[in-house]
């Protein structure tokens, strides 16, 4: 499985961005995909994930109501729509394959994710 992120950039507070995670590989549609981010000097943290089987999603508390994850099976792509961006959202955003607990994808610990992309930089600044 190969994952490639895109869509990052420099935006002002309150703006929106849509990140894309394009998957390729023989079984790319089998994997649950998660988004993580890492700000300078901070540990990598889970943002959101989506089940490949049923589309159920999980969000970190700090993005609930602002971010939305979705997937386009025909394009083998997972999106992260980010609205109402804040300066504290500034980070490199990564996508990765994640596991499940009781049938729901999990993002609680990046150590359990695999097939990491190289990331896309998101900077929120006025």
N, CA and C atoms as an extended XYZ file, in Angstrom:
378
Properties=species:S:1:pos:R:3:atomname:S:1:resname:S:1:resid:I:1 pbc="F F F"
N         0.844       -1.188        0.000 N   UNK     1
C         0.000        0.000        0.000 CA  UNK     1
C         0.885        1.245        0.000 C   UNK     1
N         0.573        2.169       -0.911 N   UNK     2
C         1.274        3.450       -0.946 CA  UNK     2
C         0.253        4.572       -0.765 C   UNK     2
N         0.606        5.532        0.047 N   UNK     3
C        -0.282        6.655        0.336 CA  UNK     3
C         0.436        7.959        0.023 C   UNK     3
N        -0.263        8.867       -0.642 N   UNK     4
C         0.313       10.162       -0.995 CA  UNK     4
C        -0.665       11.256       -0.597 C   UNK     4
N        -0.192       12.163        0.261 N   UNK     5
C        -1.023       13.268        0.711 CA  UNK     5
C        -0.823       14.484       -0.197 C   UNK     5
N        -1.869       15.308       -0.281 N   UNK     6
C        -1.777       16.571       -1.011 CA  UNK     6
C        -2.840       17.516       -0.487 C   UNK     6
N        -2.722       18.789       -0.881 N   UNK     7
C        -3.756       19.753       -0.530 CA  UNK     7
C        -3.396       20.734        0.567 C   UNK     7
N        -2.221       20.587        1.155 N   UNK     8
C        -1.819       21.517        2.189 CA  UNK     8
C        -1.504       22.888        1.619 C   UNK     8
N        -1.269       23.831        2.532 N   UNK     9
C        -0.925       25.170        2.088 CA  UNK     9
C        -0.938       26.154        3.227 C   UNK     9
N        -0.788       27.422        2.857 N   UNK    10
C        -0.813       28.512        3.830 CA  UNK    10
C        -2.153       29.221        3.729 C   UNK    10
N        -2.873       29.280        4.828 N   UNK    11
C        -4.171       29.931        4.843 CA  UNK    11
C        -4.299       30.799        6.081 C   UNK    11
N        -5.272       31.696        6.045 N   UNK    12
C        -5.540       32.564        7.187 CA  UNK    12
C        -6.480       31.864        8.182 C   UNK    12
N        -6.464       32.282        9.412 N   UNK    13
C        -7.404       31.723       10.397 CA  UNK    13
C        -8.842       31.866        9.905 C   UNK    13
N        -9.618       30.815       10.126 N   UNK    14
C       -11.001       30.807        9.682 CA  UNK    14
C       -11.205       30.232        8.289 C   UNK    14
N       -10.129       30.030        7.557 N   UNK    15
C       -10.234       29.509        6.201 CA  UNK    15
C       -10.424       27.993        6.202 C   UNK    15
N       -10.565       27.444        5.007 N   UNK    16
C       -10.771       26.002        4.830 CA  UNK    16
C        -9.723       25.428        3.892 C   UNK    16
N        -9.451       24.164        4.072 N   UNK    17
C        -8.595       23.399        3.172 CA  UNK    17
C        -9.163       21.992        3.065 C   UNK    17
N        -8.920       21.349        1.927 N   UNK    18
C        -9.277       19.941        1.795 CA  UNK    18
C        -8.014       19.157        1.462 C   UNK    18
N        -7.663       18.263        2.334 N   UNK    19
C        -6.519       17.394        2.110 CA  UNK    19
C        -6.983       16.112        1.422 C   UNK    19
N        -6.105       15.557        0.606 N   UNK    20
C        -6.385       14.301       -0.075 CA  UNK    20
C        -5.316       13.277        0.281 C   UNK    20
N        -5.736       12.043        0.377 N   UNK    21
C        -4.830       10.923        0.613 CA  UNK    21
C        -5.127        9.888       -0.465 C   UNK    21
N        -4.268        9.831       -1.469 N   UNK    22
C        -4.466        8.918       -2.579 CA  UNK    22
C        -3.767        7.603       -2.299 C   UNK    22
N        -4.523        6.519       -2.399 N   UNK    23
C        -3.989        5.195       -2.107 CA  UNK    23
C        -3.786        4.401       -3.384 C   UNK    23
N        -2.735        3.622       -3.398 N   UNK    24
C        -2.495        2.718       -4.517 CA  UNK    24
C        -1.943        1.413       -3.978 C   UNK    24
N        -2.098        0.368       -4.773 N   UNK    25
C        -1.668       -0.944       -4.318 CA  UNK    25
C        -2.780       -1.937       -4.557 C   UNK    25
N        -2.429       -3.175       -4.554 N   UNK    26
C        -3.367       -4.212       -4.949 CA  UNK    26
C        -4.593       -4.268       -4.055 C   UNK    26
N        -4.453       -3.944       -2.772 N   UNK    27
C        -5.579       -4.055       -1.851 CA  UNK    27
C        -5.862       -2.728       -1.156 C   UNK    27
N        -5.659       -1.630       -1.880 N   UNK    28
C        -5.771       -0.319       -1.235 CA  UNK    28
C        -7.157       -0.062       -0.676 C   UNK    28
N        -8.211       -0.631       -1.285 N   UNK    29
C        -9.556       -0.350       -0.782 CA  UNK    29
C        -9.900       -1.177        0.449 C   UNK    29
N        -9.012       -2.013        0.912 N   UNK    30
C        -9.243       -2.840        2.089 CA  UNK    30
C        -8.909       -2.108        3.372 C   UNK    30
N        -8.040       -1.127        3.294 N   UNK    31
C        -7.487       -0.504        4.489 CA  UNK    31
C        -8.359        0.619        5.034 C   UNK    31
N        -8.396        0.680        6.355 N   UNK    32
C        -8.953        1.842        7.025 CA  UNK    32
C        -7.879        2.921        7.051 C   UNK    32
N        -8.271        4.149        6.738 N   UNK    33
C        -7.299        5.230        6.612 CA  UNK    33
C        -7.507        6.263        7.704 C   UNK    33
N        -6.400        6.671        8.295 N   UNK    34
C        -6.445        7.705        9.316 CA  UNK    34
C        -5.595        8.897        8.939 C   UNK    34
N        -5.963       10.041        9.484 N   UNK    35
C        -5.171       11.256        9.345 CA  UNK    35
C        -4.540       11.572       10.697 C   UNK    35
N        -3.273       11.944       10.656 N   UNK    36
C        -2.526       12.337       11.835 CA  UNK    36
C        -1.854       13.673       11.541 C   UNK    36
N        -1.422       14.340       12.584 N   UNK    37
C        -0.689       15.579       12.365 CA  UNK    37
C         0.425       15.698       13.397 C   UNK    37
N         1.444       16.439       13.001 N   UNK    38
C         2.565       16.671       13.898 CA  UNK    38
C         2.999       18.119       13.777 C   UNK    38
N         2.833       18.839       14.864 N   UNK    39
C         3.260       20.236       14.924 CA  UNK    39
C         4.711       20.296       15.388 C   UNK    39
N         5.406       21.370       15.076 N   UNK    40
C         6.810       21.501       15.490 CA  UNK    40
C         6.965       21.335       17.000 C   UNK    40
N         7.874       20.460       17.384 N   UNK    41
C         8.152       20.251       18.790 CA  UNK    41
C         7.132       19.417       19.531 C   UNK    41
N         6.152       18.890       18.816 N   UNK    42
C         5.100       18.103       19.472 CA  UNK    42
C         5.059       16.692       18.903 C   UNK    42
N         4.430       15.803       19.642 N   UNK    43
C         4.281       14.437       19.169 CA  UNK    43
C         3.188       14.353       18.104 C   UNK    43
N         3.305       13.328       17.277 N   UNK    44
C         2.279       13.090       16.275 CA  UNK    44
C         0.985       12.663       16.970 C   UNK    44
N        -0.144       13.179       16.488 N   UNK    45
C        -1.423       12.869       17.112 CA  UNK    45
C        -2.479       12.524       16.072 C   UNK    45
N        -3.415       11.699       16.475 N   UNK    46
C        -4.483       11.300       15.577 CA  UNK    46
C        -5.506       12.400       15.407 C   UNK    46
N        -6.007       12.562       14.187 N   UNK    47
C        -6.993       13.585       13.855 CA  UNK    47
C        -8.348       12.939       13.538 C   UNK    47
N        -8.328       11.979       12.635 N   UNK    48
C        -9.575       11.357       12.199 CA  UNK    48
C        -9.258       10.066       11.455 C   UNK    48
N       -10.235        9.177       11.364 N   UNK    49
C       -10.078        7.980       10.545 CA  UNK    49
C       -11.445        7.563       10.023 C   UNK    49
N       -11.411        6.713        8.993 N   UNK    50
C       -12.649        6.254        8.383 CA  UNK    50
C       -12.540        4.772        8.072 C   UNK    50
N       -13.602        4.043        8.391 N   UNK    51
C       -13.653        2.612        8.098 CA  UNK    51
C       -13.768        2.384        6.590 C   UNK    51
N       -13.027        1.431        6.087 N   UNK    52
C       -13.158        1.083        4.668 CA  UNK    52
C       -14.463        0.336        4.416 C   UNK    52
N       -14.942       -0.403        5.407 N   UNK    53
C       -16.096       -1.283        5.194 CA  UNK    53
C       -17.422       -0.536        5.176 C   UNK    53
N       -17.595        0.391        6.127 N   UNK    54
C       -18.911        1.010        6.253 CA  UNK    54
C       -18.888        2.532        6.310 C   UNK    54
N       -17.716        3.126        6.205 N   UNK    55
C       -17.617        4.585        6.167 CA  UNK    55
C       -17.767        5.276        7.503 C   UNK    55
N       -17.873        4.504        8.603 N   UNK    56
C       -17.957        5.161        9.911 CA  UNK    56
C       -16.650        5.877       10.205 C   UNK    56
N       -16.770        7.016       10.871 N   UNK    57
C       -15.610        7.868       11.108 CA  UNK    57
C       -15.412        8.142       12.594 C   UNK    57
N       -14.193        8.449       12.916 N   UNK    58
C       -13.796        8.822       14.268 CA  UNK    58
C       -13.058       10.153       14.182 C   UNK    58
N       -13.292       11.026       15.169 N   UNK    59
C       -12.629       12.319       15.196 CA  UNK    59
C       -12.008       12.574       16.563 C   UNK    59
N       -10.867       13.231       16.548 N   UNK    60
C       -10.307       13.730       17.800 CA  UNK    60
C       -11.187       14.864       18.309 C   UNK    60
N       -11.240       15.017       19.609 N   UNK    61
C       -12.113       16.045       20.188 CA  UNK    61
C       -11.787       17.440       19.667 C   UNK    61
N       -10.522       17.707       19.414 N   UNK    62
C       -10.129       19.060       19.037 CA  UNK    62
C       -10.508       19.433       17.605 C   UNK    62
N       -11.058       18.486       16.826 N   UNK    63
C       -11.491       18.818       15.467 CA  UNK    63
C       -12.976       18.560       15.233 C   UNK    63
N       -13.652       18.019       16.234 N   UNK    64
C       -15.073       17.731       16.075 CA  UNK    64
C       -15.846       19.000       15.727 C   UNK    64
N       -16.674       18.891       14.714 N   UNK    65
C       -17.465       20.030       14.277 CA  UNK    65
C       -16.752       20.930       13.281 C   UNK    65
N       -15.453       20.733       13.098 N   UNK    66
C       -14.694       21.561       12.147 CA  UNK    66
C       -14.168       20.750       10.974 C   UNK    66
N       -13.770       19.531       11.213 N   UNK    67
C       -13.192       18.679       10.176 CA  UNK    67
C       -14.177       17.570        9.806 C   UNK    67
N       -14.095       17.127        8.564 N   UNK    68
C       -14.917       16.012        8.108 CA  UNK    68
C       -14.092       15.113        7.199 C   UNK    68
N       -14.130       13.826        7.467 N   UNK    69
C       -13.401       12.861        6.650 CA  UNK    69
C       -14.385       12.148        5.728 C   UNK    69
N       -13.934       11.844        4.535 N   UNK    70
C       -14.774       11.139        3.582 CA  UNK    70
C       -13.876       10.322        2.663 C   UNK    70
N       -14.507        9.436        1.878 N   UNK    71
C       -13.714        8.635        0.942 CA  UNK    71
C       -14.444        8.469       -0.364 C   UNK    71
N       -13.672        8.384       -1.397 N   UNK    72
C       -14.191        8.144       -2.737 CA  UNK    72
C       -13.577        6.828       -3.196 C   UNK    72
N       -14.357        5.767       -3.119 N   UNK    73
C       -13.829        4.440       -3.454 CA  UNK    73
C       -13.387        4.347       -4.916 C   UNK    73
N       -14.086        5.033       -5.788 N   UNK    74
C       -13.739        4.976       -7.214 CA  UNK    74
C       -12.358        5.578       -7.471 C   UNK    74
N       -11.991        6.554       -6.655 N   UNK    75
C       -10.701        7.215       -6.826 CA  UNK    75
C        -9.652        6.728       -5.835 C   UNK    75
N       -10.038        5.785       -4.963 N   UNK    76
C        -9.112        5.300       -3.930 CA  UNK    76
C        -8.504        6.463       -3.151 C   UNK    76
N        -9.346        7.397       -2.792 N   UNK    77
C        -8.868        8.607       -2.129 CA  UNK    77
C        -9.715        8.897       -0.891 C   UNK    77
N        -9.024        9.285        0.169 N   UNK    78
C        -9.679        9.735        1.398 CA  UNK    78
C        -9.409       11.225        1.545 C   UNK    78
N       -10.445       11.958        1.886 N   UNK    79
C       -10.342       13.408        2.016 CA  UNK    79
C       -10.500       13.826        3.472 C   UNK    79
N        -9.870       14.934        3.799 N   UNK    80
C       -10.081       15.570        5.088 CA  UNK    80
C       -10.441       17.029        4.825 C   UNK    80
N       -11.713       17.335        4.967 N   UNK    81
C       -12.173       18.714        4.819 CA  UNK    81
C       -11.979       19.430        6.144 C   UNK    81
N       -11.218       20.493        6.105 N   UNK    82
C       -10.891       21.234        7.321 CA  UNK    82
C       -11.461       22.638        7.221 C   UNK    82
N       -12.363       22.956        8.112 N   UNK    83
C       -12.998       24.269        8.146 CA  UNK    83
C       -12.631       25.006        9.423 C   UNK    83
N       -12.852       26.295        9.413 N   UNK    84
C       -12.591       27.119       10.602 CA  UNK    84
C       -11.198       26.846       11.163 C   UNK    84
N       -10.221       26.877       10.304 N   UNK    85
C        -8.861       26.550       10.722 CA  UNK    85
C        -8.317       27.571       11.708 C   UNK    85
N        -7.529       27.074       12.643 N   UNK    86
C        -6.946       27.900       13.683 CA  UNK    86
C        -5.420       27.835       13.585 C   UNK    86
N        -4.724       28.820       14.111 N   UNK    87
C        -3.251       28.757       14.089 CA  UNK    87
C        -2.715       27.482       14.734 C   UNK    87
N        -3.395       26.971       15.730 N   UNK    88
C        -2.930       25.752       16.393 CA  UNK    88
C        -3.126       24.502       15.550 C   UNK    88
N        -3.788       24.627       14.410 N   UNK    89
C        -3.886       23.501       13.478 CA  UNK    89
C        -2.635       23.387       12.598 C   UNK    89
N        -1.744       24.340       12.687 N   UNK    90
C        -0.522       24.301       11.897 CA  UNK    90
C         0.280       23.049       12.221 C   UNK    90
N         0.567       22.266       11.192 N   UNK    91
C         1.255       20.989       11.374 CA  UNK    91
C         1.494       20.346       10.013 C   UNK    91
N         2.301       19.309       10.025 N   UNK    92
C         2.382       18.424        8.871 CA  UNK    92
C         1.321       17.349        9.075 C   UNK    92
N         0.484       17.175        8.071 N   UNK    93
C        -0.597       16.196        8.145 CA  UNK    93
C        -0.194       14.960        7.341 C   UNK    93
N        -0.395       13.812        7.962 N   UNK    94
C        -0.050       12.537        7.356 CA  UNK    94
C        -1.283       11.641        7.291 C   UNK    94
N        -1.334       10.774        6.289 N   UNK    95
C        -2.321        9.713        6.306 CA  UNK    95
C        -1.587        8.375        6.431 C   UNK    95
N        -2.301        7.418        6.984 N   UNK    96
C        -1.718        6.109        7.227 CA  UNK    96
C        -2.837        5.081        7.350 C   UNK    96
N        -2.481        3.837        7.208 N   UNK    97
C        -3.444        2.759        7.425 CA  UNK    97
C        -3.542        2.499        8.924 C   UNK    97
N        -4.774        2.328        9.403 N   UNK    98
C        -4.974        2.142       10.836 CA  UNK    98
C        -5.783        0.881       11.098 C   UNK    98
N        -5.716        0.404       12.316 N   UNK    99
C        -6.460       -0.776       12.699 CA  UNK    99
C        -7.828       -0.433       13.252 C   UNK    99
N        -8.482       -1.453       13.775 N   UNK   100
C        -9.808       -1.260       14.346 CA  UNK   100
C        -9.890       -1.886       15.728 C   UNK   100
N       -10.802       -1.379       16.516 N   UNK   101
C       -11.175       -1.973       17.787 CA  UNK   101
C       -12.692       -2.075       17.791 C   UNK   101
N       -13.187       -3.283       17.966 N   UNK   102
C       -14.629       -3.527       17.926 CA  UNK   102
C       -15.242       -2.953       16.659 C   UNK   102
N       -14.539       -3.141       15.546 N   UNK   103
C       -15.068       -2.779       14.246 CA  UNK   103
C       -14.967       -1.320       13.879 C   UNK   103
N       -14.359       -0.497       14.717 N   UNK   104
C       -14.253        0.925       14.435 CA  UNK   104
C       -12.790        1.322       14.383 C   UNK   104
N       -12.422        2.098       13.366 N   UNK   105
C       -11.027        2.500       13.214 CA  UNK   105
C       -10.577        3.306       14.435 C   UNK   105
N        -9.281        3.226       14.685 N   UNK   106
C        -8.740        3.895       15.859 CA  UNK   106
C        -7.552        4.778       15.478 C   UNK   106
N        -7.425        5.894       16.192 N   UNK   107
C        -6.339        6.835       15.945 CA  UNK   107
C        -5.650        7.210       17.252 C   UNK   107
N        -5.865        6.411       18.285 N   UNK   108
C        -5.404        6.803       19.616 CA  UNK   108
C        -3.892        6.829       19.732 C   UNK   108
N        -3.192        6.026       18.920 N   UNK   109
C        -1.744        5.966       19.032 CA  UNK   109
C        -1.140        5.718       17.664 C   UNK   109
N        -0.340        6.696       17.169 N   UNK   110
C         0.255        6.538       15.828 CA  UNK   110
C         1.137        5.310       15.688 C   UNK   110
N         1.599        4.752       16.800 N   UNK   111
C         2.501        3.614       16.708 CA  UNK   111
C         1.817        2.414       16.069 C   UNK   111
N         0.494        2.372       16.127 N   UNK   112
C        -0.247        1.250       15.556 CA  UNK   112
C        -0.675        1.482       14.114 C   UNK   112
N        -0.274        2.623       13.526 N   UNK   113
C        -0.573        2.910       12.124 CA  UNK   113
C         0.598        2.470       11.258 C   UNK   113
N         0.319        2.288        9.980 N   UNK   114
C         1.352        1.784        9.067 CA  UNK   114
C         1.167        2.394        7.685 C   UNK   114
N         2.149        2.171        6.827 N   UNK   115
C         2.121        2.653        5.447 CA  UNK   115
C         1.944        4.164        5.392 C   UNK   115
N         2.778        4.859        6.105 N   UNK   116
C         2.682        6.305        6.196 CA  UNK   116
C         3.019        6.978        4.871 C   UNK   116
N         2.263        8.053        4.573 N   UNK   117
C         2.646        8.931        3.482 CA  UNK   117
C         3.728        9.885        3.971 C   UNK   117
N         4.170       10.761        3.081 N   UNK   118
C         5.258       11.674        3.430 CA  UNK   118
C         4.762       12.960        4.056 C   UNK   118
N         3.460       13.198        4.012 N   UNK   119
C         2.891       14.348        4.680 CA  UNK   119
C         2.698       15.556        3.789 C   UNK   119
N         1.820       16.442        4.244 N   UNK   120
C         1.584       17.716        3.557 CA  UNK   120
C         1.481       18.802        4.624 C   UNK   120
N         2.151       19.922        4.376 N   UNK   121
C         2.238       20.989        5.367 CA  UNK   121
C         0.987       21.858        5.333 C   UNK   121
N         0.424       22.093        6.500 N   UNK   122
C        -0.687       23.028        6.660 CA  UNK   122
C        -0.232       24.124        7.615 C   UNK   122
N        -0.289       25.356        7.138 N   UNK   123
C         0.097       26.494        7.963 CA  UNK   123
C        -1.065       27.467        8.029 C   UNK   123
N        -1.472       27.788        9.243 N   UNK   124
C        -2.575       28.714        9.461 CA  UNK   124
C        -2.015       29.951       10.164 C   UNK   124
N        -1.989       31.039        9.420 N   UNK   125
C        -1.365       32.238        9.950 CA  UNK   125
C        -1.932       33.467        9.275 C   UNK   125
N        -2.034       34.540       10.032 N   UNK   126
C        -2.484       35.806        9.449 CA  UNK   126
C        -1.290       36.649        9.011 C   UNK   126
